[in-house]
């Protein structure tokens, strides 16, 4: 893996360190909230409803946050959202310390986290290609992916151990500390404004302009569709507390959440070959189908170790698909619409898992734990195949001939000259 962007690019280095720290705490909280809900309710549906509770704020604020990202200082947007998320973590900590934690507070704070992610993520995603030269985006993306993967690997594992030993209050306290450190680092990031700061139309017309641009990019629409289908059908993470119970292995909960991250880390550490690939769309399609197949096969796993191995394989292909999606977005979308498109990206890769959590919970309630995994994996493979046929521009995408790739490379070369 090429580490030179981390060494040479100061702002990228700040984003990397800040993101690594805050993701670690967030991934621990990611395990703690469904754990608390499962303990309080002992219900598949109650855990799955966490995803539905996040859906509406994520969609609305993702679009709104994308528009703000293209009109305001992006660093300021990131800092404000990070500060508000800190307050949410404080709320979770206080709720966990009372004698009878409130289920409603868990749902409300999950909704607030989704809203803040919608406001912050477009600006954070739009800052990334602004501080990294165009020809170094592949290497920087791989390095950045390693940060997220490591957090997803370490965070749930530590979170699972703390939940089993001390309880959720320890997890939320650590999350509070990580937000504080992250904010201190982000204050050192330079301001990143856009060419659309003086846009005089309404927010809704601004969002509409971004949607019209997206409609004209069938290849980009294909990346959204593939990710949405793969996650909506084959994202069974809400079932992991019950999967651990089915194997009589409560100690494996953190490992189940972390297993996919192991596969992602394997991909990130060996990602040098990706810079030689030009047909990004084909890699996205094939990787998403392999993700679905691996998730579906968990239904046949005879032991927790086989299930963990399949989740590692799934994680490898999920990161492979995500890497090429990110390259297409960062290398072919102009800066003036980058924030709004990042908002759509947030919806595509966040709404999918949100729907997937709910689907997995309801399916498990109706047809059992194994049936939920099996049907989800099969629907993912079939759905991705149909989407690839319906959107051939994605399959044909080639960096050597794509006009948008050439345009954005020329624009960023001019900006950096």
Secondary structure as GFF3:
##gff-version 3
##sequence-region A 1 417
A	DSSP	alpha_helix	4	8	.	.	.	ID=ss1
A	DSSP	alpha_helix	10	41	.	.	.	ID=ss2
A	DSSP	alpha_helix	44	69	.	.	.	ID=ss3
A	DSSP	alpha_helix	74	97	.	.	.	ID=ss4
A	DSSP	alpha_helix	103	131	.	.	.	ID=ss5
A	DSSP	three_ten_helix	134	136	.	.	.	ID=ss6
A	DSSP	alpha_helix	137	165	.	.	.	ID=ss7
A	DSSP	alpha_helix	168	186	.	.	.	ID=ss8
A	DSSP	alpha_helix	203	216	.	.	.	ID=ss9
A	DSSP	alpha_helix	218	233	.	.	.	ID=ss10
A	DSSP	three_ten_helix	237	239	.	.	.	ID=ss11
A	DSSP	alpha_helix	240	246	.	.	.	ID=ss12
A	DSSP	three_ten_helix	250	252	.	.	.	ID=ss13
A	DSSP	alpha_helix	253	269	.	.	.	ID=ss14
A	DSSP	three_ten_helix	271	276	.	.	.	ID=ss15
A	DSSP	alpha_helix	280	297	.	.	.	ID=ss16
A	DSSP	three_ten_helix	298	300	.	.	.	ID=ss17
A	DSSP	alpha_helix	304	332	.	.	.	ID=ss18
A	DSSP	three_ten_helix	335	337	.	.	.	ID=ss19
A	DSSP	alpha_helix	338	367	.	.	.	ID=ss20
A	DSSP	alpha_helix	369	390	.	.	.	ID=ss21
A	DSSP	alpha_helix	392	396	.	.	.	ID=ss22
A	DSSP	alpha_helix	403	416	.	.	.	ID=ss23
###
